Amino acid sequence: MTTTASATSRATTHDAGLLLDPVRLPRASAGAWAGPPEALAAHVRRLGPRPAGGAWLLATIDAAGLTGHGGAHAPTASRWRAAMDDDEPAVRRRPTADATPRRPLTAVANAAESEPLSAKDATLLRQRPHLVLDGLDLMAETLGADRAVLWLHDDDRPTRAAVELALRDRPVGRVPVEVAAAPAHYLSGERSAIARALAGGPVLPLGRPAPEVRTRWPRTVVSNAETLARAALLARGLPPLTGRLLTVLTPAGREVVEVPAGTPADVVLAGAGWREAPQAVLLGGFGGIWAPWHAVATFDEAALRPAGLSAGAGIVAPLPHGACGLAETAAITGYLAAMSAGQCGPCVFGLPALADDVRRLAAGTARRTARLGRPDRLTEDLDLVAGRGGCHHPDGAVRLIRSALSTFADDAHAHSRGRACRVGTFIPVPVVRS
């Protein structure tokens, strides 16, 4: 596709970022936006009309280096191409005369933010729903999809209302966009859980390796809402955005901000109301990684990855001095255990055992088996669970706990010798009702 002069002019004279404004939120709610969502007319005045999707868009997003912003940061063009090629091998081997029809393809915009701290996708959809819907239409047209779905949690009614209002305001794309609501569960936004649900099954992840039944489902390509918004800007000839959306836990609540590339981490926190440097920071949410504060210079993914860190879907949760990282980890691990898929031993037995081990460690009552050089109980349980789950959910808990034992090593040593932790937790963890 040839970039038009008008698109080039907009790229140089207009701020083509993602958010209209940063948003301050309560500690435990979905994204809030005081104003009405941007109307289609204002959206088109800002960016111009949406072009039609096609093979040129794959080349464009590939050249721009667009990666997914749902947490994995995998190349977007590669995932889209894989979905186009993902057909049953037996079908491809048959002669044309005997071949069965191609499996249908479903394009999904994933805005089900399952990490409880995250609010960037809900904020983006409530502010600029047409930008995300443009991206979904472009993906559906580029891949020749038979179905287009915007995937939300069923308790996020304000975001759904903003999307449905936008859909009534815009022309129908190649295929009509459906809005599908999933249970507000930690695993509802996982890619294989979405594919499984849209094929008529439960909203649970597939085991690994995936069962053969998967080849009888419609092909499903899932892209995060922010990723699709970025694709919609690239499709208009605008330059790639180098900043990122972050959900930052503040001393009193949360803030969704768009941070320019290279912004120092302490500047981001100062803007979010932090007057003192924290002792550590949780990056990427409950399935993420603890890091000591001195190890984080910026929240740019390119800077974090070489250090073995990642902000995942853009979640930053600083931990102030005086809080106990082990108590925080115990509360989060308990939540992750309650949110398991319940489909394999590591989820059914391993996660509750890990949650109990971390709780005991934080309480100073950990059971020790360190005689004759054997590792303690928690280390043994981590080794038993790591890499053995039917999906990656247990691995997230293992990663979180291992990083806590490293980041808060002195505290872990003191607690293992019986020191009780008597401070409350700082990071909000949802209450799971049985």
C-alpha positions in Angstrom: 0.0 0.0 0.0 1.3 3.5 -0.8 1.3 6.0 2.0 -0.8 8.9 1.1 0.3 12.5 1.5 -2.6 13.2 3.9 -1.5 10.3 6.1 2.1 11.5 6.1 0.9 15.0 7.1 -1.1 13.6 10.0 1.9 11.6 11.1 4.0 14.8 11.4 1.5 17.3 12.6 -0.9 15.3 14.9 -0.3 13.3 18.1 -1.5 9.9 17.0 -1.1 8.2 20.3 -3.6 5.8 21.8 -5.3 7.5 24.7 -7.2 10.8 24.8 -6.1 11.4 28.4 -4.5 9.4 31.2 -7.1 8.0 33.7 -7.0 7.7 37.5 -8.9 4.7 38.9 -9.9 3.2 42.2 -7.7 0.3 43.3 -10.1 -2.4 42.2 -12.3 -1.6 39.3 -12.3 -1.8 35.5 -11.1 1.2 33.4 -13.1 4.4 34.0 -13.4 7.3 31.6 -15.3 10.4 32.6 -16.2 11.6 29.1 -18.2 9.9 26.4 -16.4 7.5 24.0 -15.0 9.2 20.9 -17.6 9.3 18.2 -17.0 7.9 14.7 -17.1 11.4 13.1 -14.4 12.7 15.6 -12.4 9.5 15.0 -12.4 10.0 11.2 -11.6 13.7 11.5 -8.6 12.8 13.7 -7.2 10.0 11.6 -9.0 9.9 8.2 -11.1 7.0 6.9 -10.0 3.4 7.5 -8.4 1.6 4.5 -9.5 -1.9 3.5 -7.4 -4.7 4.8 -5.3 -7.0 2.6 -2.0 -8.7 2.3 -0.2 -5.3 2.3 -1.2 -4.9 6.0 0.8 -8.0 6.9 3.9 -6.5 5.3 3.2 -3.2 7.0 2.9 -4.5 10.5 5.8 -6.8 9.9 8.0 -3.9 8.8 6.9 -1.9 11.8 7.9 -4.7 14.2 4.4 -4.8 15.8 4.2 -7.3 18.6 1.3 -8.3 20.8 0.5 -6.2 23.8 -1.5 -8.8 25.7 1.7 -9.9 27.5 3.6 -12.3 25.3 5.0 -9.7 22.9 5.1 -12.2 20.0 5.3 -10.8 16.4 1.8 -10.0 15.3 2.3 -10.6 11.6 3.7 -14.1 12.3 0.6 -15.0 14.4 -1.8 -13.8 11.8 0.0 -15.8 9.1 0.0 -18.8 11.3 -3.7 -18.6 11.6 -4.1 -18.4 7.8 -1.9 -21.5 7.5 -3.3 -23.4 10.5 -5.5 -26.0 8.7 -5.6 -29.7 9.3 -2.5 -31.3 7.7 -4.5 -34.2 6.3 -6.7 -31.8 4.4 -3.7 -30.1 2.8 -2.2 -33.4 1.7 -5.3 -34.5 -0.2 -5.7 -33.9 -3.9 -7.8 -30.9 -4.7 -10.7 -33.0 -5.9 -11.0 -34.8 -2.6 -10.2 -32.0 -0.3 -12.7 -31.0 2.4 -13.7 -27.4 2.7 -11.3 -25.0 4.5 -12.0 -24.6 8.1 -13.7 -21.3 9.0 -11.5 -18.6 10.5 -12.5 -16.4 13.5 -10.8 -13.1 14.2 -10.9 -12.1 17.9 -10.1 -8.8 19.6 -9.2 -9.8 23.2 -10.2 -7.1 25.7 -10.8 -9.5 28.6 -8.1 -8.2 31.0 -7.8 -11.2 33.3 -4.9 -9.7 35.3 -6.9 -8.0 38.1 -4.6 -4.9 38.2 -4.8 -4.2 34.5 -7.1 -1.6 33.0 -5.5 -0.4 29.8 -7.7 -2.3 27.3 -10.9 -1.3 29.1 -9.7 2.4 29.2 -8.7 2.3 25.5 -12.1 0.9 24.5 -14.1 3.3 26.6 -12.1 6.3 25.2 -11.5 5.2 21.6 -13.6 2.2 20.7 -13.5 2.9 16.9 -9.7 2.6 16.9 -9.9 -1.0 18.3 -12.8 -1.9 16.0 -10.9 -0.6 13.0 -8.1 -2.9 13.9 -10.5 -5.9 14.3 -12.1 -5.1 10.9 -8.7 -4.8 9.3 -7.6 -8.2 10.8 -10.8 -9.9 9.6 -10.4 -8.5 6.1 -6.7 -9.3 5.8 -7.2 -12.9 6.9 -10.5 -13.5 5.1 -12.2 -14.3 8.4 -15.7 -15.7 8.5 -16.4 -14.3 12.0 -15.2 -11.3 14.0 -15.6 -11.2 17.8 -14.8 -8.7 20.5 -14.1 -10.6 23.7 -14.9 -9.1 27.1 -15.5 -10.2 30.7 -19.2 -10.3 31.4 -18.9 -8.0 34.4 -17.4 -5.1 32.4 -20.7 -3.6 31.4 -19.5 0.0 30.9 -16.9 -1.2 28.3 -19.5 -3.3 26.6 -21.9 -0.3 26.4 -19.2 1.9 24.8 -18.5 -0.8 22.2 -22.1 -1.4 21.4 -22.7 2.3 21.0 -19.7 2.5 18.6 -21.0 -0.5 16.6 -24.3 1.2 16.1 -22.5 4.3 14.8 -20.2 2.6 12.2 -20.7 0.7 9.0 -20.5 -3.0 9.1 -17.1 -4.4 7.9 -16.5 -7.5 5.9 -18.2 -9.5 8.6 -20.4 -8.1 11.5 -18.6 -7.8 14.8 -20.1 -9.8 17.6 -19.5 -8.9 21.3 -19.0 -12.0 23.4 -18.8 -11.9 27.2 -16.9 -14.5 29.2 -17.0 -15.2 32.9 -14.8 -12.9 34.9 -12.2 -15.5 35.6 -8.4 -15.3 35.5 -8.2 -17.8 32.6 -11.0 -16.4 30.5 -8.6 -14.2 28.4 -6.2 -17.0 27.6 -6.0 -17.6 23.8 -6.9 -21.3 23.7 -9.7 -20.7 26.3 -11.2 -18.2 23.9 -10.9 -20.5 20.9 -12.4 -23.3 22.9 -15.3 -21.2 24.1 -16.1 -19.9 20.6 -16.1 -23.4 19.3 -18.9 -24.3 21.8 -16.8 -25.6 24.7 -16.0 -24.4 28.2 -14.0 -21.2 28.8 -10.9 -23.1 29.8 -7.4 -23.4 28.3 -6.5 -26.4 26.2 -4.0 -28.8 27.6 -0.5 -29.0 26.1 0.0 -30.6 23.7 -3.4 -29.6 22.4 -5.8 -32.6 21.8 -6.5 -33.6 18.2 -10.1 -32.3 18.6 -8.6 -28.8 18.0 -8.2 -29.5 14.3 -12.0 -29.8 14.0 -12.6 -26.3 15.4 -12.7 -23.1 13.4 -9.3 -21.6 13.1 -9.0 -18.7 15.6 -6.6 -15.8 15.7 -6.6 -13.7 18.8 -5.1 -10.3 19.1 -5.1 -8.0 22.1 -7.2 -4.8 21.9 -4.2 -2.5 22.1 -2.4 -4.5 19.4 -5.3 -4.0 17.0 -5.4 -0.2 17.9 -1.8 0.1 16.9 -2.4 -1.9 13.7 -5.2 0.6 12.8 -2.8 3.5 13.1 -0.1 1.7 11.0 -2.8 1.0 8.3 -3.2 4.7 7.9 0.4 5.2 7.2 1.3 6.6 10.6 4.6 5.7 12.1 4.9 3.0 14.7 4.2 4.1 18.3 7.3 3.7 20.4 5.6 4.3 23.8 3.4 1.9 25.7 0.3 1.9 27.8 0.9 1.1 31.5 -1.5 0.4 34.4 0.5 1.7 37.4 -0.5 0.9 41.0 -0.4 4.2 42.9 -0.3 4.9 46.6 -4.1 5.4 46.6 -5.4 3.7 43.4 -4.3 3.0 39.9 -3.5 5.0 36.8 -3.5 4.2 33.1 -1.0 6.2 31.3 0.7 6.3 27.9 4.5 6.5 28.5 6.9 7.7 25.9 9.8 5.3 25.1 12.8 5.8 27.3 11.0 7.4 30.2 12.9 6.7 33.4 11.0 4.4 35.8 11.3 6.9 38.6 9.7 9.6 36.5 6.7 7.3 35.7 6.2 6.6 39.4 6.6 10.3 40.4 3.8 11.1 37.9 1.7 8.5 39.5 2.0 10.0 42.9 4.9 8.1 44.4 7.0 10.4 46.6 9.6 7.8 47.6 11.2 5.0 45.7 9.6 1.6 46.4 11.6 -1.4 47.7 10.6 -3.6 44.7 8.1 -3.7 41.9 5.8 -6.4 40.6 6.0 -6.4 36.8 3.3 -8.0 34.6 0.7 -8.7 37.2 -0.1 -11.7 39.3 1.6 -14.1 36.8 4.6 -11.8 36.5 7.9 -11.2 38.2 9.1 -9.4 41.3 12.2 -7.2 40.7 14.2 -5.1 43.2 13.6 -1.4 42.4 17.3 -0.7 41.6 17.1 -3.3 38.8 14.4 -1.3 36.8 15.6 1.7 34.9 12.7 2.0 32.5 9.5 0.1 31.7 10.5 -0.3 28.0 10.2 -4.0 27.1 13.4 -3.8 25.0 15.3 -2.7 28.2 13.6 -5.2 30.5 13.9 -8.4 28.4 17.8 -8.6 28.5 17.6 -8.5 32.3 15.1 -11.4 32.3 12.2 -9.1 33.1 9.0 -8.1 31.4 6.1 -5.8 32.2 3.8 -8.2 30.3 0.6 -6.5 29.5 2.0 -3.2 30.9 1.3 -3.8 34.6 3.5 -2.0 37.2 2.8 -2.6 40.9 5.4 -0.9 43.1 5.8 -2.2 46.7 6.5 0.5 49.3 9.0 0.1 52.1 7.4 -1.4 55.2 5.3 -3.9 53.2 6.2 -7.6 53.1 6.9 -9.0 49.7 6.3 -12.6 51.0 2.9 -11.7 52.4 2.0 -10.1 49.1 3.1 -13.2 47.2 1.2 -15.4 49.6 -2.1 -13.5 48.9 -1.5 -13.5 45.2 -0.6 -17.2 45.1 -3.7 -18.0 47.0 -5.8 -16.2 44.4 -4.0 -18.0 41.5 -4.7 -21.3 43.2 -8.4 -20.4 43.5 -8.4 -19.4 39.8 -7.0 -22.7 38.4 -8.5 -24.5 35.5 -8.8 -27.7 37.6 -7.9 -29.8 34.6 -4.6 -31.4 35.8 -2.7 -32.4 38.9 -0.5 -29.2 39.1 -3.6 -27.0 39.1 -5.7 -29.2 41.4 -3.0 -30.2 43.9 0.2 -28.3 43.1 -1.1 -24.7 43.2 -2.9 -25.1 46.6 0.3 -26.7 48.0 2.3 -23.8 46.8 -0.1 -21.3 48.2 0.0 -23.1 51.6 3.8 -23.2 51.5 4.1 -19.4 50.8 1.5 -18.6 53.4 3.4 -20.6 56.0 6.7 -19.0 55.0 5.2 -15.5 55.4 3.7 -16.4 58.7 7.0 -17.8 60.0 5.7 -21.3 60.3 7.2 -22.9 57.2 7.9 -26.6 57.5 11.6 -27.2 56.9 13.3 -30.3 55.5 16.7 -28.9 55.1 18.4 -31.7 56.9 21.4 -33.4 55.1 21.5 -30.6 52.5 18.0 -31.3 51.1 16.0 -28.3 49.8 13.2 -26.9 51.8 9.5 -27.9 51.2 8.7 -24.9 49.0 11.6 -25.4 46.7 10.7 -29.1 46.3 7.1 -28.1 45.4 8.2 -25.5 42.9 10.3 -28.1 41.1 7.4 -30.5 41.1 4.9 -28.0 39.5 7.2 -26.2 37.0 6.5 -27.1 33.4 4.1 -29.9 34.3 0.7 -28.2 34.0 -1.9 -28.9 31.3 -1.6 -25.1 30.5 0.8 -22.4 31.5 -1.2 -21.2 34.5 0.9 -23.1 37.1 4.1 -21.8 35.5 3.0 -18.2 36.2 2.7 -19.0 39.9 6.0 -20.7 40.0 7.7 -17.8 38.3 6.1 -15.3 40.7 7.2 -17.3 43.8 10.8 -17.9 42.5 11.2 -14.2 41.8 9.9 -13.4 45.3 12.4 -15.8 47.0 15.2 -14.0 45.0 14.0 -10.4 45.4 13.1 -10.8 49.1 15.8 -13.3 50.0 16.7 -11.7 53.3 13.1 -11.7 54.4 12.7 -15.3 53.2 15.7 -16.3 55.3 14.3 -14.5 58.4 10.8 -15.9 58.0 12.1 -19.4 57.5 13.7 -19.1 61.0 10.3 -18.3 62.5 9.9 -14.5 62.2 6.2 -13.8 61.7 4.9 -11.2 59.3 2.4 -8.9 60.9 1.9 -6.2 58.3 -1.1 -6.0 56.0 -0.9 -6.4 52.3 -0.7 -3.4 49.9 -1.5 -4.9 46.5 -5.3 -5.4 46.1 -6.2 -9.1 45.5 -9.8 -10.0 44.6 -11.7 -12.1 47.1 -12.7 -15.4 45.5 -16.0 -16.7 46.7 -16.6 -20.4 46.5 
